[in-house]
Amino acid sequence: MVIECDAAHCAGSFVIDADHPALPGHFPGRPVVPGMVLVDHAIAALQVAVPGFVPRGIRAAKFFAPVLPGEHIDVRLQVATASSYTLTCLRGSETVMSCTVTGAVLTSGGTA
């Protein structure tokens, strides 16, 4: 996963491979990436961009279009509040998923 950040936001990208363990049976004959796999990969990007971030909840997750295995997905990360981030996944210019993740950044001592 590649992550680039500036003062306002971070961006990265990922691909869900056809052999991902969540794909068999979702759906037979035409595999579609489950929405929570997209959320999981977007949170992983957030954790690369914000070391020590521990998610505590997901609010307002919306899935706008199916994602197929092997498709290149860009993820955009923006600070929503002091304890939440808005994550948006795009296929080209098309938004396929967005959500807000709440959590905290743990210090080296393990406290938020």
C-alpha positions as CSV (number, residue, x, y, z in Angstrom):
1,M,0.0,0.0,0.0
2,V,1.3,3.4,-1.0
3,I,0.4,6.4,1.2
4,E,1.3,10.1,0.5
5,C,0.3,12.9,2.8
6,D,0.3,16.7,2.8
7,A,-0.9,19.1,5.4
8,A,-4.6,18.6,4.5
9,H,-5.1,15.0,3.7
10,C,-3.5,11.6,2.8
11,A,-4.0,9.4,-0.2
12,G,-3.1,5.9,-1.1
13,S,-4.1,2.9,-3.3
14,F,-4.6,-0.8,-3.1
15,V,-5.8,-3.8,-5.2
16,I,-7.9,-6.7,-3.8
17,D,-6.4,-9.8,-5.4
18,A,-8.6,-12.5,-6.9
19,D,-7.3,-15.0,-4.4
20,H,-8.4,-12.9,-1.3
21,P,-10.0,-15.3,1.2
22,A,-13.3,-13.3,1.4
23,L,-14.1,-13.7,-2.3
24,P,-15.1,-17.4,-2.7
25,G,-18.9,-17.5,-2.5
26,H,-19.3,-13.8,-2.8
27,F,-20.8,-14.3,-5.4
28,P,-20.4,-17.6,-7.3
29,G,-19.4,-17.0,-10.9
30,R,-19.0,-13.3,-10.5
31,P,-16.9,-12.4,-7.5
32,V,-17.5,-9.0,-5.9
33,V,-15.3,-7.5,-3.2
34,P,-17.3,-7.4,0.1
35,G,-17.8,-3.9,1.4
36,M,-16.1,-4.6,4.7
37,V,-13.0,-5.7,2.8
38,L,-12.9,-2.2,1.3
39,V,-13.4,-0.6,4.8
40,D,-10.6,-2.8,6.2
41,H,-8.2,-1.8,3.5
42,A,-9.1,1.9,3.9
43,I,-8.5,1.6,7.7
44,A,-5.2,-0.1,7.0
45,A,-4.2,2.9,4.9
46,L,-5.3,5.2,7.8
47,Q,-3.1,3.3,10.2
48,V,-0.1,3.7,7.9
49,A,-0.8,7.4,7.6
50,V,-1.5,7.9,11.3
51,P,0.8,5.5,13.3
52,G,-0.8,4.3,16.5
53,F,-4.4,4.9,15.3
54,V,-6.8,2.4,16.8
55,P,-10.3,2.3,15.3
56,R,-13.2,2.3,17.7
57,G,-16.1,2.6,15.4
58,I,-17.4,3.1,11.9
59,R,-20.2,5.6,11.2
60,A,-22.1,6.3,8.0
61,A,-20.5,3.6,5.8
62,K,-22.0,3.9,2.3
63,F,-21.2,1.6,-0.7
64,F,-22.0,3.2,-4.1
65,A,-20.8,0.6,-6.6
66,P,-19.5,-2.9,-6.7
67,V,-15.7,-3.5,-6.8
68,L,-14.3,-6.4,-8.7
69,P,-11.1,-8.3,-7.8
70,G,-8.0,-6.8,-9.4
71,E,-9.4,-3.3,-9.7
72,H,-7.2,-0.4,-8.6
73,I,-8.7,1.5,-5.8
74,D,-7.6,4.9,-4.5
75,V,-8.3,5.9,-0.9
76,R,-8.5,9.4,0.4
77,L,-8.2,10.2,4.1
78,Q,-9.3,13.4,5.7
79,V,-9.6,14.5,9.3
80,A,-13.2,14.9,10.2
81,T,-12.9,15.8,13.9
82,A,-10.2,15.4,16.5
83,S,-11.0,11.7,16.9
84,S,-12.4,10.7,13.5
85,Y,-11.4,10.5,9.8
86,T,-13.4,10.4,6.6
87,L,-12.3,7.6,4.3
88,T,-13.3,7.6,0.6
89,C,-12.5,4.8,-1.9
90,L,-12.5,5.6,-5.6
91,R,-12.2,3.7,-8.8
92,G,-10.9,6.4,-11.1
93,S,-13.2,9.3,-10.5
94,E,-16.1,7.2,-9.3
95,T,-16.7,7.0,-5.5
96,V,-17.3,3.3,-4.5
97,M,-17.3,3.6,-0.7
98,S,-17.1,6.3,2.0
99,C,-17.2,6.1,5.8
100,T,-16.2,7.9,8.9
101,V,-14.0,6.0,11.3
102,T,-13.7,7.0,15.0
103,G,-10.8,6.1,17.2
104,A,-7.7,7.3,19.0
105,V,-4.0,7.5,18.6
106,L,-2.2,5.5,21.2
107,T,1.0,7.0,22.6
108,S,4.1,4.9,23.1
109,G,2.9,4.1,26.6
110,G,-0.3,2.5,25.1
111,T,-2.7,5.3,26.2
112,A,-4.8,7.6,24.0
